[in-house]
Amino acid sequence: MEPEKQFREFRLADSGGDLTKRWFVVGYVWSEEKEKLIRKRIEVTGSTVKARLSAAKKLCEELNTQLRSGAVVDPKPKPKPLFHAEMPIPEAIDYFLMHQAEILVAKRFCAKAIC
């Protein structure tokens, strides 16, 4: 079950403006595989406070835009359907022959129940 809000926006953690410490952009992103929010940290580098602030601002804007558009980490792979409309005829025939009993039984029950 997914939460109503699938992320927490990225923000700057600037260590009180101290250039001798590491600065990070921190945010939480929904992981489809783990079904929970995962913390992501990206280090911001620069030789001046102004350079780090501008780099962090650009990074936060870009990441938050991606999150608002539905980006997630560890997405679950979407299974390819076994039978689809664009399937070549020989594959469709093989599929039908392999699943013939299941298809016919399902149709028999459907006819009795007047689907």
C-alpha positions as CSV (number, residue, x, y, z in Angstrom):
1,M,0.0,0.0,0.0
2,E,1.5,3.3,-1.1
3,P,1.3,6.4,1.1
4,E,-0.6,9.4,-0.1
5,K,2.6,11.4,-0.5
6,Q,5.3,9.2,-2.2
7,F,8.2,11.5,-1.4
8,R,9.6,14.3,0.8
9,E,11.1,17.1,-1.2
10,F,14.8,17.5,-1.4
11,R,16.4,20.2,0.7
12,L,19.8,21.5,1.6
13,A,21.6,20.4,4.7
14,D,24.4,22.9,4.8
15,S,26.1,22.1,8.2
16,G,25.4,25.6,9.4
17,G,27.1,27.3,6.4
18,D,30.5,25.8,7.4
19,L,32.7,25.2,4.3
20,T,35.0,22.8,6.1
21,K,32.1,20.3,6.5
22,R,30.3,18.3,3.8
23,W,27.0,19.8,2.5
24,F,24.2,17.5,1.2
25,V,20.9,17.7,-0.6
26,V,18.7,15.4,1.3
27,G,15.3,13.9,0.3
28,Y,13.1,10.8,0.6
29,V,11.9,8.9,-2.5
30,W,9.4,6.1,-2.7
31,S,10.9,2.6,-3.4
32,E,8.5,0.3,-5.2
33,E,10.6,-2.7,-4.4
34,K,10.8,-2.1,-0.6
35,E,7.4,-0.2,-0.5
36,K,8.7,2.5,1.8
37,L,10.4,5.9,1.6
38,I,14.2,5.7,1.1
39,R,16.6,8.6,2.1
40,K,18.8,9.8,-0.6
41,R,21.8,12.2,0.0
42,I,23.8,13.9,-2.7
43,E,26.9,15.9,-1.8
44,V,27.1,19.5,-2.9
45,T,30.6,20.8,-3.7
46,G,32.0,24.2,-4.3
47,S,34.7,26.5,-3.0
48,T,32.5,29.3,-1.8
49,V,29.2,29.5,0.0
50,K,27.6,31.2,-3.0
51,A,28.7,28.4,-5.4
52,R,27.4,25.7,-3.1
53,L,24.1,27.4,-2.6
54,S,23.5,27.9,-6.3
55,A,24.5,24.3,-7.1
56,A,22.2,23.0,-4.3
57,K,19.3,25.2,-5.5
58,K,19.6,23.9,-9.1
59,L,19.9,20.3,-7.9
60,C,16.9,20.6,-5.5
61,E,14.7,22.1,-8.3
62,E,15.6,19.4,-10.8
63,L,15.1,16.5,-8.3
64,N,11.8,17.9,-6.9
65,T,10.5,18.3,-10.5
66,Q,11.2,14.7,-11.2
67,L,9.6,13.6,-8.0
68,R,6.4,15.6,-8.7
69,S,6.2,13.9,-12.1
70,G,6.2,10.5,-10.4
71,A,9.8,9.3,-10.3
72,V,10.6,6.4,-7.9
73,V,13.6,4.3,-7.1
74,D,13.8,0.5,-7.6
75,P,10.7,0.4,-9.8
76,K,9.0,-3.0,-10.1
77,P,9.4,-4.5,-13.6
78,K,6.1,-4.6,-15.5
79,P,5.6,-8.1,-16.7
80,K,5.0,-8.5,-20.4
81,P,1.6,-10.2,-21.1
82,L,1.9,-13.7,-22.4
83,F,-0.9,-13.0,-25.0
84,H,-1.4,-9.7,-26.7
85,A,-2.9,-8.2,-29.8
86,E,0.4,-7.7,-31.7
87,M,1.5,-11.3,-31.2
88,P,2.5,-13.1,-34.4
89,I,0.1,-15.7,-35.6
90,P,2.4,-18.7,-35.0
91,E,3.0,-17.7,-31.4
92,A,-0.7,-17.1,-30.8
93,I,-1.4,-20.6,-32.1
94,D,1.3,-22.1,-29.9
95,Y,-0.2,-20.2,-26.9
96,F,-3.7,-21.4,-27.6
97,L,-2.5,-25.1,-28.0
98,M,-0.6,-24.9,-24.7
99,H,-3.6,-23.3,-22.8
100,Q,-6.4,-25.0,-24.8
101,A,-7.9,-26.9,-21.8
102,E,-7.9,-23.8,-19.6
103,I,-9.6,-21.6,-22.3
104,L,-12.2,-24.2,-23.1
105,V,-13.2,-24.8,-19.5
106,A,-13.4,-21.1,-18.8
107,K,-15.7,-20.6,-21.9
108,R,-17.9,-23.6,-20.7
109,F,-18.5,-22.0,-17.3
110,C,-19.1,-18.7,-18.9
111,A,-21.8,-20.1,-21.2
112,K,-23.6,-21.8,-18.3
113,A,-23.6,-18.6,-16.2
114,I,-24.7,-16.6,-19.3
115,C,-21.9,-14.1,-19.3
